[in-house]
Amino acid sequence: MALSKLQFVVIFVLCSQLVTCQSKDVRENADHPSQCVYRGSCESNRDCESQCGPPEFPPETIASCQASPRGHGNICCCAKD
């Protein structure tokens, strides 16, 4: 089954767009690294208040319970305001 020139061009353009989009996402993530310092497991934001508070973190630290980046439950994210 031979591809026509038009089919080849369409497939090439689609693959090029896919590669461009994927590399753009990687660059954007590299420009904005995660501001989280991860501390312990949690079920709600309230669980993170003590883990993200003084003396290790300043009082204005935002504590949130987020899905673990590795996909194993939830983990506290301590981020600067």
C-alpha positions, 0 to 999 in steps of 0.5 A: 500500500503506497501513500500518495504525496498528499497523504505523506504530507498530511502525516508529516505535518501532523507528526511535526505538530505533535513534536512541536507541542510536546517540546513546548510543554517540556520547555514551559515546565522547565521555565516554571519549576514546582515551587512546592516543598513536599512534606508527608502524606495528607487527606486534606489541606488541614493535614498540611498546616502543621507540616508547612508551618514554623519553624521550618517554613515562614507563616505565610507559606501556603499548605495544600494537599495535592496528588503525589507527583509519583501517583502514590496517594496525596502529599503536602505541598508547602509553597511560598506566597 
